[in-house]
Amino acid sequence: MKILYDPDPRTTEDIFSSTDRERFFSENEVAVYDGGNRESFYAAHLPLAEVLVSQQPMDRALLDSAPHLRAIFNVETNFLPNIDYPVCLSRGIHVLAPSSVFAEPVAEIGLGLALSLARDIHSAHNAFLNGHEKYGLESNVGSELLSRSDIGFIGFGDLGRALMRLLAGFRPSVKVYDPWLPDGYLRRAGVIPASLEEVLSGSRLVFVVAGITTENRHLIDGSKLDLMQSGAMLVLLSRAAIVDFKALREFASLGKIRVATDVFPEEPVAADDLLRKTPNILFSSHRAGALPQTRRQIGALVLEDLDQLSRGLAPVSCKRAQLETVSRMRSKPIKKT
């Protein structure tokens, strides 16, 4: 297939294993953006391209210049509001993101953060290093089991389902708030559909795993945090904008809830940010999904769907943009680190 290839801010080494990289370039006719004038490069290669691997803006005029285009792969893995999705979908151009590769690694670190909150593993470690450790029952004041506990999810997409699989052995009762999914779908997944208020008030542990949309910025504010049980745990894994961090810091500092977060409103977090000194928060520096082996799965999913397209079949491995929801997504572009 004829491919215009411009994966920035990711690199080829990021997203392909050596074997998959060889396949990608040997099996396709690939025009690789070389860092020069991007407008000229696209003008030269877009009219011939069947596939675009890029997260650059694609307005109607650019799409009009690409009569053979069949798919756009966003290997940055977010659906950004920089593409004319209605035009793409009306012309049968698949807009795809291999975002599911991050669900499993983020779920694993989410479980680790939850276990550390529940059993105070991180505090016990620091106490031991400083010679202040306590032993036995004395060291477990405030600790609790995840087994057979009441757990809540805010959001139930790829990440929520991956977490649910990991939690199965703990035999919890799980309530889920996800206004984009029908109750029957949630029940078939083995969870209890619930309102946001029911999830927050009825759970000892709440996982925030929803994407950021036009509707849910600061969904979890002070009034919602006030619904949580005394000493309950909140693990934030998806997008920081869903939570009002000023309120989160206040509730954690007062010891009303225990918090773990992998994401922050601004990254990197400023050295003098008061959040750094807030007690009852377990910090992870947006590292949950950033594993080399995870990133290289991006290329594997792209290859799978390229094979589907080459055989005249619909892509199945990457997530396809849906007009009903993609216009409401508001994820920030990634920054290369």
C-alpha positions as CSV (number, residue, x, y, z in Angstrom):
1,M,0.0,0.0,0.0
2,K,1.1,3.6,-0.6
3,I,1.7,5.2,2.8
4,L,2.5,8.7,3.9
5,Y,4.5,8.2,7.1
6,D,4.9,11.0,9.6
7,P,4.6,9.5,13.2
8,D,5.9,12.6,15.1
9,P,6.1,13.0,18.1
10,R,6.7,9.2,18.2
11,T,9.6,7.7,16.3
12,T,9.8,4.5,14.3
13,E,12.0,2.9,17.0
14,D,9.2,3.8,19.5
15,I,6.4,2.1,17.8
16,F,7.9,-0.8,15.8
17,S,9.9,-3.8,16.9
18,S,12.8,-4.6,14.5
19,T,10.8,-7.4,12.9
20,D,7.7,-5.3,12.5
21,R,9.7,-2.3,11.1
22,E,11.2,-4.6,8.4
23,R,7.7,-5.8,7.5
24,F,6.2,-2.3,7.4
25,F,8.8,-0.9,5.0
26,S,9.3,-4.0,2.8
27,E,5.6,-4.7,2.3
28,N,4.5,-1.1,1.6
29,E,5.5,1.8,-0.5
30,V,6.3,4.3,2.2
31,A,7.0,8.0,1.8
32,V,8.8,9.0,5.0
33,Y,8.6,12.6,6.2
34,D,12.2,13.8,6.7
35,G,11.8,16.8,8.8
36,G,11.8,19.4,6.0
37,N,8.9,21.5,4.8
38,R,5.9,19.5,5.9
39,E,3.4,21.4,3.7
40,S,5.4,20.7,0.6
41,F,5.9,17.0,1.6
42,Y,2.2,16.5,2.1
43,A,1.4,18.3,-1.2
44,A,3.7,15.9,-3.0
45,H,2.6,12.7,-1.4
46,L,-0.9,13.0,-0.1
47,P,-2.6,12.8,-3.6
48,L,-1.1,9.3,-4.0
49,A,-1.5,8.0,-0.4
50,E,-3.8,5.2,0.4
51,V,-2.9,5.3,4.1
52,L,-1.7,8.2,6.3
53,V,0.3,7.4,9.5
54,S,0.2,10.9,11.0
55,Q,-1.5,13.0,13.6
56,Q,-1.1,16.3,11.7
57,P,-4.3,18.4,11.1
58,M,-6.4,17.1,8.2
59,D,-9.0,19.6,7.2
60,R,-11.4,19.2,4.3
61,A,-9.0,20.9,1.8
62,L,-6.3,18.4,2.6
63,L,-8.7,15.5,2.5
64,D,-9.9,16.7,-0.9
65,S,-6.3,16.4,-2.2
66,A,-6.2,12.7,-1.2
67,P,-8.7,10.9,-3.4
68,H,-7.2,7.4,-2.7
69,L,-7.0,7.8,1.1
70,R,-8.6,4.8,2.9
71,A,-7.3,5.1,6.5
72,I,-5.6,7.5,8.9
73,F,-3.6,5.9,11.7
74,N,-3.0,8.2,14.7
75,V,0.0,6.5,16.4
76,E,0.0,9.2,19.0
77,T,-3.1,7.2,20.1
78,N,-5.5,10.0,20.9
79,F,-8.4,11.1,18.7
80,L,-7.5,14.8,18.5
81,P,-9.9,17.5,17.3
82,N,-7.7,18.4,14.3
83,I,-9.4,16.1,11.7
84,D,-12.6,16.7,9.8
85,Y,-14.2,13.5,11.0
86,P,-17.5,13.9,9.3
87,V,-15.7,14.2,5.9
88,C,-13.6,11.1,6.7
89,L,-16.5,9.0,7.7
90,S,-18.7,10.1,4.8
91,R,-16.0,9.0,2.4
92,G,-15.3,5.7,4.1
93,I,-11.9,6.9,5.4
94,H,-11.2,5.0,8.7
95,V,-9.6,7.1,11.4
96,L,-7.8,4.7,13.7
97,A,-5.9,4.8,17.0
98,P,-4.1,1.8,18.5
99,S,-4.8,3.1,22.0
100,S,-5.8,-0.2,23.5
101,V,-2.1,-1.1,23.8
102,F,-1.9,1.0,27.0
103,A,-4.9,-0.6,28.8
104,E,-3.0,-3.6,30.3
105,P,0.1,-1.8,31.6
106,V,-1.9,1.1,33.0
107,A,-4.3,-1.4,34.7
108,E,-1.3,-3.2,36.2
109,I,0.1,-0.1,37.8
110,G,-3.4,0.9,38.9
111,L,-3.7,-2.3,40.8
112,G,-0.3,-1.8,42.3
113,L,-1.2,1.8,43.5
114,A,-4.5,0.5,44.9
115,L,-2.8,-2.3,46.9
116,S,-0.3,0.2,48.2
117,L,-3.0,2.5,49.3
118,A,-5.0,-0.3,50.9
119,R,-2.1,-1.8,52.8
120,D,0.1,1.4,53.2
121,I,3.1,-0.3,51.5
122,H,4.7,2.9,50.5
123,S,4.6,4.5,53.9
124,A,5.8,1.3,55.6
125,H,8.8,1.3,53.2
126,N,9.7,4.9,54.0
127,A,9.3,4.3,57.7
128,F,11.7,1.3,57.5
129,L,14.3,3.3,55.6
130,N,14.2,6.0,58.3
131,G,14.3,3.5,61.2
132,H,10.7,4.2,62.3
133,E,9.1,1.0,61.2
134,K,6.3,-0.7,63.2
135,Y,5.7,-4.4,63.3
136,G,2.5,-6.6,63.1
137,L,-0.8,-5.2,64.0
138,E,0.7,-1.8,65.0
139,S,1.8,-1.3,61.4
140,N,-1.6,-1.9,59.9
141,V,-3.7,0.8,61.4
142,G,-6.0,2.0,58.7
143,S,-5.1,-0.9,56.3
144,E,-7.9,-2.9,54.7
145,L,-8.4,-5.7,52.2
146,L,-9.3,-5.4,48.6
147,S,-10.7,-8.9,48.7
148,R,-14.5,-8.9,48.7
149,S,-14.5,-5.1,48.9
150,D,-16.8,-2.5,47.3
151,I,-15.0,-1.0,44.3
152,G,-16.2,1.7,41.9
153,F,-15.2,2.7,38.4
154,I,-15.7,6.0,36.7
155,G,-15.5,5.0,33.1
156,F,-15.5,1.5,31.7
157,G,-13.5,1.5,28.4
158,D,-10.4,-0.5,27.5
159,L,-8.7,0.5,30.7
160,G,-11.7,-0.2,33.0
161,R,-12.2,-3.7,31.4
162,A,-8.4,-4.5,31.8
163,L,-8.6,-3.5,35.4
164,M,-11.7,-5.6,35.9
165,R,-9.9,-8.7,34.6
166,L,-7.0,-8.1,37.1
167,L,-9.4,-7.6,40.0
168,A,-11.4,-10.8,39.4
169,G,-9.4,-12.8,41.8
170,F,-10.2,-10.3,44.6
171,R,-14.0,-11.1,44.2
172,P,-15.1,-7.5,44.7
173,S,-18.5,-6.0,44.2
174,V,-18.0,-3.5,41.4
175,K,-20.2,-0.5,40.6
176,V,-19.6,1.5,37.4
177,Y,-20.6,4.9,36.2
178,D,-20.3,5.4,32.5
179,P,-23.0,7.4,30.8
180,W,-21.8,6.3,27.3
181,L,-22.6,2.6,28.0
182,P,-26.0,1.0,28.4
183,D,-26.9,-0.8,31.7
184,G,-27.3,-4.2,29.9
185,Y,-23.8,-4.0,28.5
186,L,-22.4,-3.3,32.0
187,R,-24.3,-6.1,33.6
188,R,-23.0,-8.5,31.0
189,A,-19.5,-7.4,31.9
190,G,-20.2,-8.5,35.5
191,V,-20.5,-5.0,37.0
192,I,-23.4,-3.0,38.5
193,P,-24.5,0.1,36.6
194,A,-24.7,3.0,39.0
195,S,-24.9,6.8,39.2
196,L,-21.7,8.8,39.9
197,E,-23.0,9.6,43.4
198,E,-23.6,5.9,44.1
199,V,-20.1,4.9,42.9
200,L,-18.5,7.6,45.1
201,S,-20.6,7.0,48.2
202,G,-20.7,3.2,48.0
203,S,-17.1,2.3,47.3
204,R,-14.0,1.9,49.5
205,L,-11.9,2.2,46.3
206,V,-12.7,4.3,43.2
207,F,-10.8,4.0,40.0
208,V,-11.0,7.0,37.7
209,V,-10.5,5.6,34.2
210,A,-12.6,7.8,32.0
211,G,-11.3,9.8,29.0
212,I,-11.7,13.6,29.1
213,T,-14.6,15.0,27.2
214,T,-16.4,18.3,26.6
215,E,-18.7,17.3,29.4
216,N,-16.7,15.9,32.3
217,R,-14.0,18.5,33.1
218,H,-13.8,18.7,36.9
219,L,-16.6,16.1,37.1
220,I,-15.1,15.1,40.5
221,D,-15.1,18.4,42.4
222,G,-15.3,19.1,46.1
223,S,-19.0,18.3,46.3
224,K,-18.4,14.9,44.8
225,L,-15.4,14.1,46.9
226,D,-17.4,14.9,49.9
227,L,-19.6,11.9,49.1
228,M,-16.8,9.5,49.6
229,Q,-16.5,7.4,52.7
230,S,-14.1,8.4,55.4
231,G,-10.6,7.0,54.5
232,A,-11.8,5.7,51.1
233,M,-9.3,5.5,48.3
234,L,-9.3,7.2,44.9
235,V,-6.9,6.1,42.1
236,L,-6.6,8.5,39.1
237,L,-5.3,6.8,36.0
238,S,-6.8,8.5,33.0
239,R,-6.9,12.3,32.6
240,A,-6.2,14.8,35.3
241,A,-8.8,17.3,34.1
242,I,-11.6,15.1,35.3
243,V,-10.7,15.9,38.8
244,D,-10.5,19.3,40.5
245,F,-7.0,19.0,41.9
246,K,-7.4,21.9,44.3
247,A,-10.3,20.1,46.0
248,L,-8.4,16.8,45.8
249,R,-5.4,18.3,47.6
250,E,-7.7,19.7,50.3
251,F,-9.5,16.4,51.0
252,A,-6.2,14.4,51.0
253,S,-4.5,16.9,53.3
254,L,-7.3,16.6,55.8
255,G,-7.1,12.8,55.7
256,K,-10.6,12.4,54.5
257,I,-9.6,10.2,51.6
258,R,-6.4,8.5,50.4
259,V,-5.3,9.2,46.8
260,A,-3.0,7.8,44.2
261,T,-2.5,9.6,40.9
262,D,-0.5,8.9,37.7
263,V,-1.6,12.2,36.0
264,F,-1.5,15.9,36.8
265,P,-3.0,19.1,35.4
266,E,0.4,20.3,34.2
267,E,3.3,18.1,33.6
268,P,6.0,18.1,34.7
269,V,4.7,19.3,38.1
270,A,6.5,22.5,39.2
271,A,9.1,21.9,41.9
272,D,7.3,24.3,44.3
273,D,3.8,22.9,43.7
274,L,2.0,22.5,47.0
275,L,0.7,19.1,45.7
276,R,4.2,17.6,46.3
277,K,3.9,18.2,50.0
278,T,0.3,17.0,50.4
279,P,0.0,14.0,52.7
280,N,-2.1,10.9,51.9
281,I,-1.2,11.1,48.2
282,L,0.8,8.4,46.4
283,F,2.5,9.8,43.3
284,S,3.3,8.2,40.0
285,S,4.8,10.5,37.4
286,H,2.6,9.7,34.3
287,R,4.6,6.5,33.8
288,A,1.9,3.8,33.9
289,G,1.8,3.1,30.2
290,A,5.3,4.2,29.1
291,L,7.0,0.8,28.6
292,P,9.1,0.1,25.5
293,Q,7.3,-3.2,24.9
294,T,4.0,-1.4,25.1
295,R,4.9,1.3,22.6
296,R,6.1,-1.4,20.1
297,Q,2.6,-2.9,20.2
298,I,1.4,0.2,18.5
299,G,3.2,-0.9,15.3
300,A,1.9,-4.4,15.7
301,L,-1.7,-3.3,15.7
302,V,-1.0,-0.9,12.7
303,L,0.4,-3.9,10.7
304,E,-2.6,-6.0,11.6
305,D,-5.1,-3.4,10.3
306,L,-3.0,-2.7,7.2
307,D,-3.3,-6.3,6.4
308,Q,-7.0,-6.1,6.8
309,L,-7.2,-3.1,4.5
310,S,-5.0,-4.7,1.9
311,R,-7.5,-7.7,1.8
312,G,-10.5,-5.4,1.4
313,L,-11.6,-5.9,5.0
314,A,-12.5,-3.5,7.8
315,P,-9.8,-2.8,10.4
316,V,-10.4,-4.6,13.7
317,S,-7.3,-4.2,15.9
318,C,-7.2,-0.4,16.3
319,K,-10.0,1.7,17.7
320,R,-12.1,3.4,15.1
321,A,-13.3,7.0,15.5
322,Q,-17.1,7.2,16.0
323,L,-18.7,10.4,14.9
324,E,-21.1,10.3,17.9
325,T,-18.3,10.5,20.4
326,V,-15.1,11.6,18.8
327,S,-16.2,15.3,18.6
328,R,-16.6,15.2,22.4
329,M,-13.2,13.9,23.2
330,R,-10.6,16.5,24.5
331,S,-7.4,14.6,25.2
332,K,-4.2,16.7,25.1
333,P,-1.6,15.8,22.5
334,I,1.3,13.8,24.0
335,K,4.7,15.4,24.5
336,K,7.8,13.5,23.5
337,T,9.9,12.7,26.6
